[in-house]
Amino acid sequence: MHKGLTWTRKVLPNGLTVLLYPKPSALTSQFSVAIKYGSNDDADQAAGKAHFVEHILAGGSQKRIKLHHEVERLGGCSSFETSAECTFTTMDVSPRKIVEASKILAGLIFDGDFEADKVELERRVILNEIAEAADNPHDKVAETLIKCIYKKHPIRNPVLGTKATVKLFGLPELQEAHRCHYAPQNMVVVLTGKFSDQDVEAMLADFKDQPNHTQINKTQREIKEGAPTKRSTIKRSGLGQAYLCFGLRTPPAKNPDAVALDLINGVLGLGESSRLFVELREKRALTYDFNSMNISGLDHGFFVVACAVQTKSLQVTEHIIRGELEKLASTPVGEAELEKSKNVVVGDILRAMDNPHELPRLITDTEIVYADENGLDNYVEKLVALSPKKVQDTAKRYFKAENYATATLIPK
């Protein structure tokens, strides 16, 4: 067992999950809260509701705005974000101020009062955010690919929502979403950095006495998806390059193949010695940068490779990507390369554990999937134990032409 990859986990009587990862040598403290309410929990016609509620936590009333600004008076910083499976917020301050920061966050999370005029201002902010995302070619082509891969699952809906849905949300609807989801049994509190046992008691004071005011029952979706849409192309004026996103559907995080697919991603796309970096950039200079990921959620997953290339190079780039995926299915990865890729994946995890901004989210994501304080350590053990045969067998299962989808955004 790797001591640095485990933490203390406890569940309070009101259902609140608390995760403790003290770092006595740290110079800062982080108090984070995850609400297990994300974009996947919203119906298609209500896409973006979870994100809208996240926005009005800090900006939905004059009282909230003033309270949120207090974090900077303490010399700290804060962040709020919504993902497919949770809403996440954290406050990062000096250890002497962490109890005050926790009270600020409790006030923002549990207060159910919002002001209509401030909500309207946040609506305009969100519409600007949606417009900005629509202008970003990387975001646009990635969103298009996911819609090719998934026809029914809510992962295909944008986290931000759409202009149409965001314009429709009324204050009562947003208040009801807050009331239903912002309950202790649907929350995870994560304490990282420097803090004492006394600090923990004081920080949890405003959380442990919050009552369970709603019953939340979440069942895993079982959506039968057909074959992916093979190709989708969007044309847009003003582009200097074409944007390519190539991918396929993969299993959820708890599936035994998910760890092997993460390692396969390490072989293909993590680091400057990865296969795709060498083939696309070093040998052929087809792209400046690219990224590859295996995204695994509670009930969905997808593998994606994305890059920007000259329009004339689209076909050869996609051919190279397909070839590298098929090579993994036909030929075992050598022991030395596999060991290197394992070291790269584990190294990224360890660096995230050392990073005060990434650490709370990594712990949170592990909790959401495994609900186990040893979940990350177990994951690393499984990854390190993977054999070349297991990697090849996994590639054979998923890297097939009938599973592939391609999205491109090209100059008009």
N, C-alpha and C positions, 0 to 999 in steps of 0.2 A: 504493500500500500504506500502511495506517495503522500506523505503527510501534508504537503502544501496544496494538495488538490481536494482536500476534504474540509468541511466546516461543521459548525454546530447547528442542529436543526431542532426546533421545538414548535409545537402547535398549542396556542393558548386556548383556554376554555371557550372563548367566543369564536373559535375557528381560525383566528389569524395565524398564519405561518411566519415564523421568525427565523432568519438565517444569520449567523454571527461568524464573521471572518476577521478577527483582530490582527492587526499588524503593528506591534508595539514600536517599531522603528520608524513608522510613517510620520509625516509632519502634518497630515490632514486627515479628516474623517469624512465618511460619506454615509448619509442616511437616505436610503432608497425605498421606494414603494412601487410594487407592480400590481396592477389591477388586472385580473384575468378576464379582460374584456377588450377584444381587438376587432379589426375589420371583418374577420371571418365570422364573428358572432352577429353581424348585421345582415338582414335580408337584402336581396339585390336592390330593391326599391328604396332601401335606407342606407345605401353605401355611403360611408363617410361619417356616420353618426357617432361612432366611438371616437373618431378623430376630432369631431366638433366638440364633444364633451371635454376631451383633453384640453382643447384651446380655452374653454371658458373656466377651467379650474383656476387659472392665474389671471384671466382677463375678463371674467364674466360679471364683475361688479367693481365699483370704486373701492370697496372694502378689500376685495381680493387683490386688486392692483397694488394698493398700499401695502398689504401684508407681503405680497411677493417681493416688492422692492426692498423689504427689510433684509432680505438675504444679502444684498450687496452692502448694506450698512454693516453687516457682520464680517465683511471681507470675503464672502463666499460667492459661489456661483450655483446656478441651478439649470436643469434641463428637463424638458417634457417631450415625450415622443409616443407615437402610436404605431404598433406593428400589426401583423395579421392576428396574433394571438394574445396580445396584452397591451395595456397602456402603462408606460414606465416613466417615473419621475425620480429625480435624485437631487440632493443638495450636498454640496461639497464645501466644507468650512474648516477652520482650525479646530482642533480638539476642544478648546475652551468654549467654543460657540455651538457645538453639535446639539446640545439639548435645546437651545433656542431654535435652531434650524428645524429640529423635529417637530416642535410645536407649530412653527409656521406651516410646515407641510401637512400636519394633521388638520389645521384650520382650513387649508385649501381643499383638502380631499373630502372631509366629512361635512362641510357646510353645504347645505342644499339650496341656499338662496342665490339667485342670479337676477341681474337687472336687464330688462329688455333692450335698452339702448346700447349697453355694453355688448350684449350678445350680437346685436346687429353689426357693431363695429368688427367683432371677431369674424362674423360671416364674410365681411368684405376682405378681411385679412386672408381667410381661407381661400376665397375665390382668387385672390392674387397668387397664393401658393399653388393652386391648381394650374393657373395660367403659366406660372414659372416652370412647373414640372412638364407641362405640355410643350414648352419651348426647348426643353432639354432633350437632345436626340437620344442620349443613352437611356433616359427614363422611358421615352416613347417607344423605342424598339423593344425594350425589356417587357413593358406592359403588353405589347402586341404579341410577343412570344408566349407569355403565360396564357393569353387568351387562345392561342393556337393549341397549347398543351391541354388546358382544362376548359371544357365546355360548360360544366355545371357547378363545379366547386367554387365557393365564394372567394378563394384565393385569386380568382380572375378579376375580382373587383378592385379598383384602386383604393388604397388605404385612405387617401385624402377625400375620396368620394368624387362625384362629378358635379359640374356646375348645376345641373338640373336637380340632383338630390339635395345638395347643400342649400339651394335657394328655398327648398320646401320645408326644412326642419323648423318647427315652431318651438317656442320656449317651453311649453308644457311637455312636448315630446322629449326634449333634451333633459328636462328635469326628471322625467320618469326613467329615462335610461340611466341617469346618475343614481337615482334612488334604488333601482333594481340591481345594479352591478357594483356600486361602491360600498360594499359591505365587508366586514372583517373576514368572513369565511371565503371570500373571493379575492383576498389580497395576500401578498407576500412582502414582508418587510426585510430588507437586507442591510446589515450594518457592517461596514468595512473600514479599514484604516485604523487609526489610533483611538481607542475608547476603553473605559473601565467597566467593571460590573455595575458600579453605581450609575455610570452614564446610561447603561442599558435600561435599568429600572426607570430612570427619569425619562428617557426617550420614549419608552413604551407606555408611559402613564396615560397619554391621550389616545392610545390605540386599544389597550387591553380592556378598557371599560366600555368600548363602543358595542352596542347590542347588535344581535343578528336580527335585522328588521326585514329580511326577505329570505326566501328559500330558493337557492340557485341549483338547478339540476342540469348538468351538461352531459350530453351523450355524444359519443364519437360518431361523426357522420360516416355513413357508408354510401358513397355516391358512385354509381357505375358510370364510368367514363368510356366513351367510344374511342376510336382511333383519333390521333391528333390531326389537326389541319396541317397539311404538309408544308405549306408556304404562304406567307402573307407579305406583300410589298406595299410600302407607302412611299409616295413621292412628295417632296417638299422643296420649295424654292429656297435659294440662299445657302445651301449646304456646300461645303468644300470637299466633303468626303461622303462615302457611303457607310452606313452603320449596320453591322451584322450581328444577329443574335441567334445562336444555334443551340437547340436543347432537346430534352426528352423528359418524360415523366419518370420519377423514381419513387421508392417507397417511403413511408413515414419514418420518423426518427427511431421508433422502437423496433422497427424491422431489423433482423440480424444483418441484412445487406447494407444498411445505412452507413455503418462504420467503414465497411470496405469501400463504399462509394466515396466517402470522405478521403480515404487514402488514395484512391484512384485520382481524385481531384488534385491531390498533392503531386502525384506522378506527372499529371498532364499540365497543371497550371500554376503551382505554387513555387515561386522563386525563379531566378534567372537561369537556373540549370534545368528547369522543367522542360518537358518535351515540346510543348506548344511554344514556349518562349524561344527555344532554340530554333524551331522550324519556321515560325512566323516572323521573328524579328532578327535573330542572329544570322541565319542563313539567307533569308530572302528579303529582309527589310520591308515586309508587307504592311506592318503596322507599328505605330509608336508604342502603344500600350494595349493590353487586353486583360480581361479577367475571366476566371472560371470559378464556378461555385457548385457545390451540391447542397441545396437548401432542403432541410428536413424539418417538417412541422409535426404536429400531433396526428394529423390525418391526411397529409399531403407531402409531396416532395417533387423536386425537379432539379435536373442537372443542366447548367447553362454555360456556354462560352460566348463571350461578346468582345467585339473589337471594331475599330474604325479603319477602313481601308479605301484605297482608290476604287472608284466604281468598276473600272476595268479588271480589278483584282478580286472581285467578289467570288467569282466561280472557283478560281484556284485556291482561295483562302478556305472556302467551305470544303473543297475537296481534301485539303490537308487536314482539317479538323476531323472530318469523317474518317479519314485514313488512320489518324492516330487513335481514335476510339476503336476502330475495328482491329488495329494492331494489338491493343490490349486484350481483345477477345480471342485472338488467334495465337498469340505468343506470350508465354509467361514473362513477367518482369524479372530481371536479374536480381539476385540477392542484394548486391551492392546498391543498385538503384532503389530498390524497395526500402532498404535500411535508411538511405539518405532521405527518402520521402517521408518515412515515419518520423525521422528527426525533425524535419521541417514542420510537419503538422503539430507534433508535440511542442516544438519550440514556439510556434505561434500561440499555443494555449498558455504556455508558461509566461510569455511576454504579456499576454492579456491579463494574467493573474497579477503581474507586477504593475500594470497600468491602472491608476485609480479611477480613470474614466471608463475603462472597459470591464474591470473586475466585477462591479455590481451587476452589470447586464449579463455577463457570462454565468454568474451564479444563478441569476434569475431564470435564464433560459434553461439551464440544467434542471432547476427545480420544476419548471412547468412541464418538462418532458418526463423526468424520472421520479420527482417527489422523494428524493433520496440524497442525503448529505454525502454519500459516497458515489453518486452518479457519475461525476466527472472522472474520478479515479478509476472506476470500473470501465468507463469508456476508453480511457488511455490504455488500460491493460488489454482490452479487446483489440485495439488498434495495433499495439506493439506485437501481439501474438499472431497477426494475420500472415498467412503464407502466400507465396506466389500463386499456388493453385487456387486458393480461396479468392484472390483478387481476379484471376483469370475467369473463374467460374461466374463471379458476379458480373464482370464485364460482358460475358456471353449472354447473361440473362437480359440485360437492358440495352446494350449497344447493338441494336438491330435497326436496319433501314426503316422498317415499318413503324418504329417508335419515334423517329426523328421529326423535328419541326424546325422551320427556319423563318425568321422575321428579318426583313431588311427595310431600312429607311434610306432612300436614294435621292440624289438631286433631281429636281424636276427638269 
